[in-house]
Amino acid sequence: MKAIVLLLVPLLAACGFATAKDLVVASDGSGDFKALQEAIDSIPEKNDERVVITIRPGTYSGHTAIPRGKNAITFRGEDATTTTLTDDQNVNVVLADGKKISTPDSSTVLVRGNDFRAENITFENTAGNHGQALAMYHAGDRGVFKNCRFLGWQDTLRVNKGRSYFKDCYIEGHVDFIYADGVAYFETCHIHCVADGFITAASTDVNEPVGYVFRDCKVTAADMVKRTYLGRPWRPNASVTFIDCELPAQIDPGGWNNWGKEENEKTARYAEYNSTGPGANPEKRVPWSKQLTKEEADKLTVQNVLGGKDGWNPTHE
């Protein structure tokens, strides 16, 4: 029966018939679909009307992808601690044709559609410390994540181009675990370092005035961590700013790393304002980073950073 529904939905949409805007995924078969990918596949191409996919508590394994053109999709769980999307792939996996899996395909969840939202969901990659192993690859524009958890080791969360807003989220990893060239705002989030490494590896486009902003966030580190950095530049013009954030003692006094290239010190855009905790050492930070004034920090609001040409403000949604 469900196979018939999958065939009919695109046909009905093409003929002008309304399609369901709310879908339920439940691994025990009590919803519309047992697999999340089946629910996504049922949504018509070039969709722009909000479709809420309620994901009932459970662990859903395997790669999940939202392609370009399937926009305005929401993943909604009841509780991030009981609703988990997980996989164990990493970029060193060799496929049947002898080629290594691509970074997008290796991610637990790949989002290429615009206006994606996720609430109360855990995105997890259990590959462990074996190189790049993404829990979330966000490559759409205007993505919103609230009360979500992102669990992994290296490259846990990729914000790839576009704009993303993270509110009350938990993100953990050890090497470059928040990275790429998107513009992203992290508000009241918990960032946890599970081993020595680097929190961010931004590759901000030179034409973007701001890359990542962390405001009112708390950074913690596992007992085994001896030293970690706020970030290092994956590309020369990396832009990362921490505002009113609490930092642990394991943050290297210099704060930032040049990735072994002195020339990055001339272009990287690293800044802080009013950092607190034992990891706050403004007088010891590398000289090529910046301590903002209150006036400069106050300008970095969600609206100013993410607004863009369309005036997007995710806090009003």
Secondary structure, DSSP 4 states (H G I P E B T S, - for coil): -HHHHHHHHHHHHHTT----SEEEE-TTS-SSBSSHHHHHHTSPTTB-S-EEEEE-SEEEES-EEE-TTB-SEEEEES-TTTEEEEE---TT-B-TTSPBPPHHHHSSEEE-SSS-EEES-EEEE---SSSB--SEEE-SSSEEEES-EEE-SBS-EEE-SSEEEEES-EEEEEEEEEEES-EEEEES-EEEEEEEEEEEEE---TT-S--EEEES-EEEE-TT---EEEE--SSTT-EEEEES-B--TTB-TT-B--TT-GGGGGT-EEEEES-BSTT--GGGS-TTSEEPPHHHHHT--HHHHH-TTTT--GGG-
